């Protein structure tokens, strides 16, 4: 069950981007869709981002796949979050249990929604692939269709156990933090643009595109969800889903540029 069957392989994350700025959300979402992105990821943990995303998608909802999350210690709170999401989006296409919080309890009722046809897929996420034991247990539980994990050239803990297990179990893989995060300052601002010249035949014009194509070159990865608050970056990021894929040599070249 591949997430890529729902649309192009570069989506849009909403962590710490437009928050409650609906006008900005509208610009960023419009640029992402214009660039070919169709999957939009959010969470109640991101404050008002879900509501802003819903407003930006309002007239575009038919062109979008909504992947959001339940982030709640209790089932009652999880269901309240879901009801709010239905108000924002009309329907949730992929519902994920965020950061393993109460995952057994939340997955049970979310699966009921999926089985009734009101949700397409159920996923589970974790921001720290180093804490794999609980994540592996959730993956093996048969409760989930996909997993969301961090992956980039300097954050590769999931390659040893999580990605092989996802492949074994037939779980789709969504990559968060493909451009790095707070712990990965070495990925930013990246090398000078002239250093990317060997990657131009692959459609790479920016460092972000190089990082996204690096992730997508792993055949176990189905979707990357870079976050941005800049419309032009959303359009550029979406373009990384097109053009020739990287081979092993290009991947190693990006790793060298990243200092990995």
Backbone torsions as a table, in degrees:
resi	resn	phi	psi	omega
1	UNK	NA	100.2	-174.1
2	UNK	-98.4	130.3	176.5
3	UNK	-62.1	-30.3	-176.8
4	UNK	-62.1	-20.7	176.9
5	UNK	-66.6	-17.0	178.2
6	UNK	-85.5	-9.5	-179.4
7	UNK	160.8	-173.1	179.1
8	UNK	-57.5	164.7	-168.0
9	UNK	-87.5	-2.9	174.7
10	UNK	-114.9	116.3	176.7
11	UNK	-103.4	-158.0	-179.7
12	UNK	-135.2	123.7	172.0
13	UNK	-88.9	162.6	-176.4
14	UNK	-128.3	18.7	-179.9
15	UNK	-74.2	122.4	176.0
16	UNK	54.9	43.1	179.2
17	UNK	-115.5	-93.7	-174.4
18	UNK	-90.3	-12.3	175.3
19	UNK	45.9	-113.7	-176.6
20	UNK	-101.0	17.0	179.8
21	UNK	-93.0	91.3	-175.7
22	UNK	-65.7	-37.2	179.6
23	UNK	-62.3	-43.7	178.0
24	UNK	-66.1	-43.0	177.9
25	UNK	-56.9	-41.6	-179.5
26	UNK	-62.4	-40.8	179.2
27	UNK	-66.9	-46.2	-176.8
28	UNK	-66.8	-46.7	179.9
29	UNK	-62.7	-42.4	178.5
30	UNK	-60.7	-41.2	178.9
31	UNK	-67.0	-40.7	179.3
32	UNK	-62.7	-46.5	179.2
33	UNK	-64.5	-40.8	177.4
34	UNK	-60.8	-30.4	178.4
35	UNK	-83.7	-9.4	177.5
36	UNK	112.7	-1.0	178.2
37	UNK	-74.6	145.6	177.3
38	UNK	-130.8	-15.5	-176.2
39	UNK	-102.7	128.5	-176.8
40	UNK	-125.8	124.5	-173.0
41	UNK	-111.9	136.7	178.4
42	UNK	-147.8	-167.8	-179.0
43	UNK	-171.7	150.8	171.2
44	UNK	-60.8	-23.9	179.6
45	UNK	-66.5	-18.0	-175.5
46	UNK	-90.9	24.0	177.8
47	UNK	65.5	-131.5	-176.2
48	UNK	-82.6	10.9	-176.0
49	UNK	-60.7	-38.2	179.6
50	UNK	-60.6	-46.5	-178.6
51	UNK	-63.8	-41.2	178.3
52	UNK	-64.9	-41.7	178.3
53	UNK	-62.6	-44.2	178.7
54	UNK	-59.2	-41.7	178.8
55	UNK	-65.1	-40.1	-179.2
56	UNK	-68.7	-29.8	-178.3
57	UNK	-87.5	-7.6	-168.4
58	UNK	-44.1	-58.7	-178.2
59	UNK	-86.8	-3.5	-179.6
60	UNK	-110.0	6.7	-169.2
61	UNK	-56.2	-34.6	-179.0
62	UNK	-66.4	-18.8	-179.6
63	UNK	-96.8	5.2	-170.9
64	UNK	-124.6	149.3	169.1
65	UNK	-110.1	122.1	-178.7
66	UNK	-97.5	121.2	173.8
67	UNK	-116.2	110.9	177.3
68	UNK	-129.6	-165.3	-167.8
69	UNK	-143.9	160.3	168.2
70	UNK	-107.9	125.9	-177.6
71	UNK	-130.3	83.9	-171.3
72	UNK	-155.7	141.7	177.7
73	UNK	-76.1	-27.6	-176.9
74	UNK	-116.6	153.1	176.3
75	UNK	-62.5	-39.4	-179.4
76	UNK	-59.2	-44.8	178.5
77	UNK	-68.3	-38.1	177.8
78	UNK	-60.7	-43.4	178.7
79	UNK	-67.0	-34.7	177.2
80	UNK	-63.9	-42.3	177.5
81	UNK	-61.3	-40.6	180.0
82	UNK	-64.1	-42.5	178.5
83	UNK	-61.6	-40.2	177.1
84	UNK	-63.5	-40.3	179.5
85	UNK	-63.8	-38.0	176.8
86	UNK	-62.2	-34.8	175.1
87	UNK	-67.7	-36.6	-179.6
88	UNK	-73.9	-43.0	-167.3
89	UNK	-116.1	-12.8	-175.3
90	UNK	81.7	-41.5	179.4
91	UNK	-154.8	146.2	173.2
92	UNK	-105.4	122.3	-178.2
93	UNK	-82.1	-42.9	176.4
94	UNK	-127.5	116.2	178.1
95	UNK	-105.8	125.3	-175.5
96	UNK	-117.5	145.4	172.1
97	UNK	-87.2	118.2	-170.4
98	UNK	-82.0	125.5	173.2
99	UNK	54.2	32.4	175.2
100	UNK	65.7	10.4	-175.7
101	UNK	-65.9	117.6	179.5
102	UNK	47.6	46.2	-168.4
103	UNK	-65.9	-35.4	-179.9
104	UNK	-64.6	-47.4	-177.7
105	UNK	-66.4	-43.4	-177.7
106	UNK	-70.6	-40.5	-177.7
107	UNK	-63.2	-31.4	-176.8
108	UNK	-62.5	-50.5	-177.6
109	UNK	-77.8	-29.6	176.1
110	UNK	-64.7	-38.7	177.9
111	UNK	-63.0	-35.9	176.2
112	UNK	-62.2	-40.7	176.9
113	UNK	-64.0	-40.7	177.4
114	UNK	-64.2	-46.1	-177.5
115	UNK	-64.9	-26.6	177.3
116	UNK	-84.6	-1.5	177.2
117	UNK	85.5	9.1	-178.2
118	UNK	-91.0	-14.5	173.8
119	UNK	-133.4	142.6	-179.1
120	UNK	-81.6	-43.3	-172.8
121	UNK	-145.6	158.2	-179.6
122	UNK	-122.4	131.8	-179.8
123	UNK	-130.4	172.8	176.7
124	UNK	-139.7	143.7	-176.8
125	UNK	-125.6	157.8	166.5
126	UNK	-152.6	135.6	-176.4
127	UNK	-79.5	-15.5	-173.8
128	UNK	-125.2	96.7	-178.9
129	UNK	-69.4	-9.0	176.5
130	UNK	-71.4	-28.0	178.1
131	UNK	-90.7	69.2	-165.9
132	UNK	-82.9	-18.9	-171.5
133	UNK	-60.9	-51.9	179.3
134	UNK	-65.3	-33.5	179.6
135	UNK	-67.5	-43.0	178.5
136	UNK	-62.5	-39.3	177.9
137	UNK	-60.8	-44.8	178.3
138	UNK	-62.6	-42.6	-179.6
139	UNK	-61.8	-38.8	-177.8
140	UNK	-79.4	-6.5	-174.5
141	UNK	-74.5	-11.0	-176.0
142	UNK	68.2	14.3	179.8
143	UNK	-86.3	-14.9	-168.2
144	UNK	-124.4	150.5	176.4
145	UNK	-98.0	-23.3	-177.6
146	UNK	-153.6	164.7	178.6
147	UNK	-128.5	150.8	174.8
148	UNK	-121.0	125.7	-172.1
149	UNK	-137.6	157.7	173.2
150	UNK	-82.2	140.2	177.2
151	UNK	-159.4	130.6	171.7
152	UNK	-165.6	173.3	-173.0
153	UNK	-59.2	-21.2	179.2
154	UNK	-112.9	8.7	177.5
155	UNK	-136.9	87.0	-167.3
156	UNK	-125.4	20.9	-177.8
157	UNK	-58.5	-32.0	-175.3
158	UNK	-71.7	-14.3	-178.1
159	UNK	-66.5	-28.7	-175.3
160	UNK	-74.1	-39.6	-173.7
161	UNK	-129.3	-40.0	-173.2
162	UNK	-71.3	-49.1	-179.4
163	UNK	-63.6	-43.7	176.4
164	UNK	-62.1	-37.6	179.9
165	UNK	-68.6	-39.9	176.9
166	UNK	-60.5	-41.1	178.3
167	UNK	-64.7	-43.5	179.4
168	UNK	-60.1	-41.2	-175.5
169	UNK	-87.9	-7.1	-178.9
170	UNK	74.0	30.0	179.9
171	UNK	-92.0	135.1	173.7
172	UNK	-68.1	153.3	-176.2
173	UNK	-124.4	123.8	172.9
174	UNK	-108.1	133.8	-178.7
175	UNK	-104.0	120.5	168.5
176	UNK	-94.2	161.6	179.4
177	UNK	53.3	39.4	177.7
178	UNK	-65.2	-19.9	179.3
179	UNK	-99.8	9.6	-176.9
180	UNK	91.6	175.1	-179.1
181	UNK	-147.4	-159.1	-175.8
182	UNK	-59.0	-32.5	-178.5
183	UNK	-83.6	-6.1	-168.6
184	UNK	-120.0	50.2	-176.3
185	UNK	-62.4	-19.9	-178.6
186	UNK	-65.8	-16.9	178.8
187	UNK	-83.3	-9.2	-175.5
188	UNK	-125.3	139.4	3.0
189	UNK	-82.2	-2.2	-179.3
190	UNK	96.1	176.2	-178.4
191	UNK	-73.7	165.2	175.1
192	UNK	-61.8	150.6	-172.9
193	UNK	-59.5	-30.6	-179.5
194	UNK	-66.7	-23.1	178.2
195	UNK	-69.1	-16.9	-179.2
196	UNK	-86.0	1.2	-174.6
197	UNK	-52.5	-41.3	179.6
198	UNK	-63.8	-15.7	-178.3
199	UNK	-96.5	-3.1	-178.4
200	UNK	-58.6	-37.8	178.7
201	UNK	-61.7	-14.4	179.6
202	UNK	-98.2	8.8	178.3
203	UNK	85.5	13.2	-176.4
204	UNK	-88.6	122.4	175.6
205	UNK	-118.9	-17.4	-176.9
206	UNK	-131.3	158.8	177.2
207	UNK	-62.6	-38.9	178.3
208	UNK	-60.4	-42.3	178.1
209	UNK	-62.3	-38.7	177.5
210	UNK	-61.5	-42.6	-179.6
211	UNK	-67.6	-39.7	179.7
212	UNK	-66.6	-42.5	179.3
213	UNK	-69.1	-29.4	174.3
214	UNK	-60.7	-46.8	178.2
215	UNK	-62.2	-46.8	-174.7
216	UNK	-69.9	-16.3	177.7
217	UNK	-71.8	-16.2	173.6
218	UNK	-79.3	117.9	-174.6
219	UNK	-64.0	-13.3	179.1
220	UNK	-84.2	-9.6	-179.2
221	UNK	-92.4	128.3	-179.1
222	UNK	-101.0	-29.2	-173.0
223	UNK	-156.9	140.7	171.5
224	UNK	-117.0	145.4	-175.7
225	UNK	-129.4	69.9	176.7
226	UNK	-64.5	142.8	176.7
227	UNK	-101.8	144.7	175.1
228	UNK	-158.0	152.5	174.9
229	UNK	-107.3	9.9	-176.8
230	UNK	-115.3	119.2	-178.4
231	UNK	-54.4	-41.3	-178.0
232	UNK	-64.9	-32.6	177.8
233	UNK	-71.8	-37.5	178.0
234	UNK	-60.1	-41.0	179.7
235	UNK	-68.2	-43.4	178.6
236	UNK	-63.4	-42.9	-179.7
237	UNK	-62.0	-43.3	179.9
238	UNK	-57.7	-34.8	-178.3
239	UNK	-64.5	-21.6	179.5
240	UNK	-66.3	-15.8	178.2
241	UNK	-80.2	-2.9	-177.2
242	UNK	-117.7	169.8	179.3
243	UNK	84.8	175.4	-177.2
244	UNK	-62.1	142.3	176.2
245	UNK	-77.5	156.8	174.1
246	UNK	-68.8	146.8	167.0
247	UNK	-100.4	-174.5	-179.2
248	UNK	-57.9	-37.9	-177.9
249	UNK	-65.8	-42.7	179.9
250	UNK	-66.7	-38.3	177.6
251	UNK	-61.2	-46.1	-179.9
252	UNK	-63.8	-36.2	179.1
253	UNK	-62.7	-43.8	178.1
254	UNK	-63.1	-40.3	178.5
255	UNK	-62.1	-39.7	177.7
256	UNK	-64.7	-42.5	178.1
257	UNK	-63.0	-32.8	-178.9
258	UNK	-80.6	-8.9	-176.9
259	UNK	74.9	22.2	-177.3
260	UNK	-83.6	NA	NA
